[in-house]
């Protein structure tokens, strides 16, 4: 009888450990939707970028960033074409987007097209080799450096 109780306790303990490990795995890896709601894209940003949040005492944001990030040496999917859609009428609301568009940074990317669409919120559209839309990203919360880093990480560079 004593052995049966020990086996039951062992089974309960094993079940609890299994559940805790599963919960930790789910919490440690955010979905694309989770990352987008936090203002991050998955895959990306790079882990080294997430570390920059520590210098501003933003450890909670860094934790979320790490859960959405990719390794610095990660050979994540790269796209042959990107379109940055903006409306100049919204530059006042998004000065960081204006700063990127008006700077020399877009010239670094031969496969980046800037498209001015009346009334459009800033977004990045990524295309495959057949010119089919693969992803559509809302970037209104991104800063200038994040946009630049995204293109460095996710655009095919010639």
N, C-alpha and C positions, 0 to 999 in steps of 0.2 A: 504494500500500500504506500509506503514511504517513497519507493522508487517511482511509482506512478505520479505522485505529487511533484517530485523533482522534474520529471519529464514534462508535465503540464507547465510548470514554472519556466522551464527552459524554452518551451514552444512560445509562451507568451513573451518572454524576453526577446527571443529571436524575431517575433512579429513586430515588436516595438522598435527594435533596431532597424529592421527593414523599412518601416514607415518613416522613421527619422531620416534614414539615408535617402529615401525617395524624395521627401520634402526638401531636403538640402539640395538635391540635384535639380529639382524644379525651380527652387528659388535662385540658385546660382546661375542658371541659364535663362535669360529673358528671350521671349519670342520677338519676332520682327515688330509685331504690334506693340508689345511692351516698350521696346526701344524707341519706336516712333513717338509714342505718347510722352516719353521723357525727353524728346528732342534729339535722340541719337538714331543713327542708321545702323543697321546690322547687315553685313559685317562692317565694322568701322565704328568709331575712330580707332587709331592705333593706340596700343597700350601706353606708349610713351607720352601720348597726348593726355591721357587720363591722369597721369602723374602730375601734370601741371596744375590740377585742381588743388593739390596739397599746398602749393605756395600761396594760395588764397584762403586756406583753412576751410576748404569745401570737401571734406572727406566723404560725406554722404553722396554728393554728386559723383565723386571719384568712384565710389563703390558701384553705382549704377552704370557709370561709364565703362568700368572694367567688365561688367556683365554683358555689355553690348559690343565690346571691342574685339579687335582681331590682333594677332601677334604682329609685331613690327616686321618680322620676316615672312609673314603670311603671304602666300601667292593667291590672294583672293581673286574672285572673278573680276576681270577687267573688261570694259566695254569699248568698242571701237568708235562710238559716237555718243556725244552728249549735247543736249540743247538746254540752255538756261533761259527760261521764259520769265520776262519781267515786264512791268508797265512803268514807264517813267513817271506817270501820275502818282505812283505809290512810293517813289524814292524818298519822299519826306517821312513816310512811316517806317521805311526800311533803309536807313542811311548806310548800314553795313553792306547791303546788296549794291547800292549805288557806288560805294567805295570800291567794291570788287570790279563792277562792270566798267567804271571809268578809269581804273588803274591799268597798268601794263600786264597784270597777271593773266587775263584771258589770252593774251598773245602767246603764252607759253604752251597752249594746248591747241594744236592744229586741228584736232577733231572736235573742238568745242564751238558750237554756234550759239550766239546770243540772239534771241528772238524777242522782239518787242510786241507784246500783245496787249491791246487796250483792256484795262481792268483786271489783268491777271495778277494773282498773288505770286511771289517768287517761287519757282519750282525748277527742279532739274529732271529732265527726261533722259533716260538711258536706253540706247538702242543696240541691237546685235548686228552681226554682219549683213543680215538680210534687211536691215533698216526697220526691223520690227521692234515696237516698244517693249522693253523688258521691265522697266521700273519707272515710277513717277514719284518724286520726293518733294515734300513740302519743306522749304528751307527758310521760311520767314524768321525763324529763331536762330539761325546760324550766324556766326560772325564771319568776317572776311577771311580770317586764317583758316577757319573750318571748311569753308568752301574751297579754298586753295588746296588744303590737305586732302579733301575728298577727291578732287580731280587728280591729284598726284597719285593717290592710292587706287582709284577705280577706273581711270581712263588708260587705254593703251597708249603708250608713249612711243613715238617713232624715233 
